Amino acid sequence: MSTNSRHAKLRRRIFLQRQAQVRWTELSRKRSTIAFGFGALIWLLILSRLFFFQVLKASEYKKIATRQVQLHIKLEAKRGYLFDRKGKELAINLPVESFFAIPESVSNVNLVTKTFVDPSDPKALQIKQDLASRKNFVWLKRKVEKEESQKLKEKNLEGVWAKYETKRYYLYGNLAEEILGFVDIDNKGLAGMEYQYDQILRGQEGEGIFQRDGHQNYYQTAEFPIQRPVNGKSLVLTIDIELQNIVEQELKQGIEQTGADGGYAVFLHPRTGEILAMAYCENHEGLPIKNRTISDCFEPGSTFKLITAAAALEEKLFDPEDKIFAENGKFRVGSKIIHDVHPNGWLTFKECVMYSSNIALGKIALRVGKENIYHYARNFGVGMKTGIDLPGEAGGFIPSVKNRWPDVALANIGFGQGVSLTALQIACAYAAVANGGIMMKPYVVKAILDENGDTLKEFGPMVQRRVVSENTARILVDFLKGVVTSGSGKKAKVEGLEIGGKTGTAQKAKPGGGGYEENSYLASFIGFFPADDPQMVGLITLDSPKKVHLGGSTAAPVFKNATERIVSLTGESILTSLAKNMLTTSSPEIPLAFLEQKIQKAEQNLLAQSKKEPSLPFMDSDSIQKGDSLIPDVRGKTTREAVKILNQRDLKFVVKGSGIVVNQIFQPDSSVSQDSACIIIECQPL
């Protein structure tokens, strides 16, 4: 082989080697690129997931991690107390224990569930599921009484803890429940004053944060200091719990005696607008979701005649001695006939009101005219809310003056048909007349106190408007005095006390309209006393009395019985000494603490004069047994335990303070009459 051939083969071999090397290099480059791209994709995925967890979901997973090493416990704020106008505690807080579990620390879910909840209770399944979950905190049983709490703690269940809470306790049971309202398991107000002033009473919760170590032990650290709760403020109310007790007892007795379905009562001070007592009672028990004395609207009947008479006097259309013919009991207006219960002939204007003639007041309304009747009705508050500081108030109803009022409709409105008012609105209308023609705004809260009992804010009387002139008011008072002395309200008369008032009997409208129910009435009496210097206005309304339906025969005696007990509340006239002080301590210029000192001094003087222990008529008369009883020793017990023991023995008692009983009057094991003695237990905070 020639030299050239060898060189050619060599060159060819080199060329092929180079070509193979180039192809290998390109393949390696492609493989490297793919490997790099795949690796970059993996890192991109890793980084994106890290970004997702550490940036986008950082707060969520931080919470999860925190929950694994921290325990957050809400620290309950102490709810403010409710006091009556004399400083008596109405609603307080008592310490109780609540049980909770940390699920991951519970070793026997079935045992824990069975201990706290009956297996047949639907809640048992939910608690079992919660204990088996990853929840950090599960309530087992809230606000347990002391005896049961002690038994539960003795079981020493693993993973179960107890914490102190407070439970709302109403010292006088269901007394004044429409005003006070109630709270839920978390002490949040749901009705009455508890709801209306919930933000003030509730305060602000605190929080405790506890760290957990590897041995599942919880401890506090300086990094997370405990946030102390801010306790709620207390309220001093205008109501007098003694007077409230009298009013409720007499109202219930009136309902029972007349067979009524229920009844309303409102007692207030006409010169200040302070609500002294307010109640709705009915035959069946239930939670007072609403205060029906301010939310129920009904036709007032003859109690509305005061407004018709006021309009006639203000417009100078009639004088008290002007004669009006009452048509002997029947009077046709258009196609309708108006009737009187008792037929009358000629009556003076004053006698028309005294004897409550529908026909006469219908005629007067026709003379006054719809514009004036509407104007004065609105001025007296018909169809508008009073603005009382309680939730759920209704405004009532009166047809617009722009609508057509047929003569029969105008006549009917003149004696109280075709309009609707609440019990409070009626009481405020009469209070305005008793106050010389000036209407005051009704209110229930006198003062707001801090947790030390110092006054933060006081509330005083507020004038709303003048509804009639002083002269007209004076004439109307004279009319209303005649109603009680010789008119339709004679059964409200109290010996030695001059009363002005008015009866009312209204046929109940059918639900949804369309006429009136047969033999179904609202019977009312509203009065004020003493008539020439009114210190109190009171309304009694009975819903559907069965035996006799006239207000003068049913509601008036209830008013009389309540008034007699109110006047004798302190053993003196309502115009003198302690009783008058209680009714007139609303001046906003006088500090509440000073007033309370005056009250205590007056009480001490009365006790020194009578040389006997104080006695309050709080207990229902049906629960008091005749004879003597040995006084139990309740010193050293909690307020709740002491109240329970005294209630079991049917003994009268008054609680001063809260917490642990440190002193009591009378002495333990002494014999005392259940009818006359009242035990005082003095308590101090735990």
Beta strands, then each sheet from edge to edge (+ up, - down):
strand 1: 70-75
strand 2: 82-83
strand 3: 89-101
strand 4: 138-144
strand 5: 160-170
strand 6: 182-183
strand 7: 189-191
strand 8: 206-212
strand 9: 218-219
strand 10: 234-237
strand 11: 262-268
strand 12: 275-282
strand 13: 323-325
strand 14: 330-333
strand 15: 336-339
strand 16: 346-348
strand 17: 438-440
strand 18: 445-449
strand 19: 455-458
strand 20: 463-466
strand 21: 500-509
strand 22: 516-529
strand 23: 536-543
strand 24: 628-630
strand 25: 652-656
strand 26: 660-665
strand 27: 671-673
strand 28: 678-684
sheet 1: 1+ 8- 9+
sheet 2: 4+ 3- 2+ 10+ 18- 19+
sheet 3: 4+ 3- 5+
sheet 4: 6+ 7-
sheet 5: 12+ 11- 23+ 22- 21+
sheet 6: 13+ 16-
sheet 7: 14+ 15-
sheet 8: 17+ 20-
sheet 9: 24+ 27-
sheet 10: 25+ 28+ 26-
end
